[in-house]
Amino acid sequence: MKKQLLLGLSLGLCASLVQAAYLDVLAFKLKPACTLKDFIALNQQMNEWGKPYNLTAEVVVPVFSDMPDGYAWVGRTPNAETFGKAWDTWRAAVVKGEEPVSKLNARWTECTEVVYRRGFDTY
């Protein structure tokens, strides 16, 4: 019985170690219509929307970079599946013009010129 319990705990620990968080990273430059302060406020609104999807994001500012006039938006979810659900919901809301997503998306477009987008698993 003890061996089975230890085996079960070991397998559970291993499974939790290999489960990766997911990062959605968008490097961008701010358009003249937006300041960094404006974009940080927009990100706070996006984080409110993301709470039910377990999606949080932060704005990162370069200390040294090959893109010194750019920034990055780093969204984080517990895993890629969770991100996919949030992304599907976001895209559907944009197409349907649903609030608050359509306003947030419009503001994002007004504020940013996306340079690249990448997805990462973290371990």
C-alpha positions in Angstrom: 0.0 0.0 0.0 2.8 2.4 0.9 4.5 1.7 -2.5 1.3 2.4 -4.4 0.9 5.7 -2.5 4.5 6.7 -3.2 4.1 5.8 -6.8 0.9 7.8 -7.1 2.5 10.8 -5.4 5.6 10.5 -7.7 3.5 10.4 -10.8 1.4 13.4 -9.7 4.6 15.4 -9.0 6.1 14.5 -12.3 2.9 15.5 -14.1 2.8 18.8 -12.4 6.5 19.5 -13.3 6.0 18.9 -17.0 2.8 21.0 -17.3 3.9 24.3 -18.8 2.4 27.8 -18.5 1.9 29.5 -21.8 3.2 33.0 -22.8 1.7 35.0 -25.6 4.3 37.7 -26.5 3.7 40.6 -28.8 6.5 43.1 -29.4 5.1 46.4 -30.5 5.8 50.1 -31.0 3.4 52.8 -29.7 1.6 54.9 -32.3 1.5 58.7 -31.7 -2.1 58.3 -30.5 -1.0 56.5 -27.4 1.5 57.0 -24.5 3.0 54.2 -22.4 0.7 55.3 -19.6 -2.3 55.0 -21.9 -1.2 51.5 -22.9 -0.7 50.4 -19.3 -4.2 51.5 -18.6 -5.5 49.6 -21.6 -3.6 46.5 -20.3 -5.3 46.8 -16.9 -8.7 46.8 -18.7 -7.6 43.8 -20.7 -6.6 42.0 -17.5 -10.1 42.6 -16.1 -11.5 40.9 -19.2 -9.0 38.1 -18.9 -9.8 37.1 -15.3 -12.5 34.5 -16.1 -10.1 32.9 -18.6 -7.2 32.9 -16.2 -5.3 35.2 -18.5 -3.1 38.0 -17.1 -0.7 40.2 -18.9 2.0 42.7 -18.2 3.7 45.4 -20.3 7.5 45.1 -20.4 9.8 48.0 -21.2 13.3 47.3 -22.6 16.4 48.0 -20.6 18.6 46.9 -23.5 17.1 45.6 -26.8 17.5 45.4 -30.5 14.2 47.4 -30.5 14.9 50.2 -28.0 11.8 52.2 -29.0 9.6 49.2 -28.6 7.7 47.3 -25.8 6.2 43.9 -25.3 2.9 42.7 -24.1 3.3 39.4 -22.3 0.1 37.4 -21.7 0.2 34.4 -19.4 -2.1 31.5 -18.9 -1.6 28.2 -17.0 -1.3 26.3 -20.3 -1.8 26.6 -24.1 -5.3 25.1 -23.9 -6.5 27.8 -21.5 -4.9 30.4 -23.8 -6.7 28.9 -26.8 -10.1 29.2 -25.1 -9.5 32.9 -24.2 -8.2 33.6 -27.8 -11.2 31.9 -29.4 -13.6 33.9 -27.2 -11.7 37.1 -28.0 -11.8 36.6 -31.7 -15.5 35.7 -31.7 -16.3 38.8 -29.7 -14.3 41.0 -32.1 -16.2 39.6 -35.1 -19.6 40.0 -33.4 -18.7 43.5 -32.1 -19.3 42.5 -28.5 -18.3 44.8 -25.7 -15.9 45.2 -24.0 -13.7 43.3 -26.4 -14.5 45.3 -29.5 -13.6 48.6 -27.7 -10.4 47.1 -26.2 -9.4 45.7 -29.6 -10.0 49.0 -31.3 -7.9 50.8 -28.7 -5.2 48.2 -29.2 -5.2 48.9 -32.9 -5.1 52.7 -32.3 -2.2 52.4 -29.9 0.1 49.7 -31.3 2.1 48.7 -34.4 2.8 45.0 -33.7 6.3 44.0 -34.8 6.0 40.3 -34.0 4.0 37.8 -32.1 5.4 34.6 -30.5 4.1 31.9 -28.2 6.2 30.1 -25.5 5.7 27.3 -23.1 7.5 27.9 -19.7 8.9 25.1 -17.5 
